[in-house]
Amino acid sequence: MIKSKGLDEEYRKVTITLGEEQENFLDEIRRKIRKNGGSALARTEVIRTAIEVLKCLKVDNLNLSGIKNEFELFEKIKKSL
């Protein structure tokens, strides 16, 4: 488990697979943060933040039945925004 900087929550290492466009998007977010005077965030910090934003959507309110792939999940989440 990995301890986060400044937080009491313990983290577990998880391997994920991203496409090149997704990887570039993460790096672009990180570059913009640094360019605008922020700290150098790790990719994992950006991904954890995105997950926390998703948690704000209240998954219980989403109709997730019958989803067969990530595109369908994407469409359901996008419609809830």
N, C-alpha and C positions, 0 to 999 in steps of 0.2 A: 504494500500500500504506500501511496505517496501522500505526504502532508502538504496541503496547499499553503502558500505564503499568506499569513494573516488570518486564516480561517481554521476553525477547530475540526472541520469535517475531514475525514480520511478518504483518500481516493484509491481506486484500484486501477491498475494498468490494463487498458483494453486496446486491442489492435483493431483498427478500422481500415477499410479500403476506400480511397477517394479517386475520382477521375481527375485528370489534369486540370480541367476547368475549375473544379471545386478547390483543388490545391492552390491554384493561382488566385482564386477569390480570397481564400484565407490569408494568403501572403499579402494581397493588396490591402486588406483590412489592417493587417499588422503594420504595413508601410505607412498607411495614412495616419495611424495612431502615433507612430514615431515622428513622422514629418510635422505633425501638429503639436509636438512637445510632450507627447505621452511616453510611457515606459515601453520597453521592448517586451511585448506579450508573446508567449509561446502559442503555437497553434492549438495546443490542448486547452489553453485558457479561452481562446476564441470559441472553440467547439463547446466547452462547458457552458459558456455564456449563452450560446445559441440554444442549448438544451434547456437552460433555465427560462429563456424567453418562451420556448415551446410549452413549458410547464404552466405558464401564465394563461395559456389558451383553455385551460380546464378541459382536459381530455375527456372527462365524463360527459361533457356537453357535445362532443363530436360524435357523429355516427360513423363508427369505424368498422361496421359489419360489412363483410363481403370484399374487403380490400385484398387484392391479389398480388400487387407489386408496389414498388416505391413511387411510381408515377401516380397511381391512384391515391396513395397516401398523400403525396404532394398536392394533388388537386383538392382533396378534402381539407387539408390544413390551409391551403391558400384561400379557399372559399370562406374559411372561418375568420380570416383577418379583417 
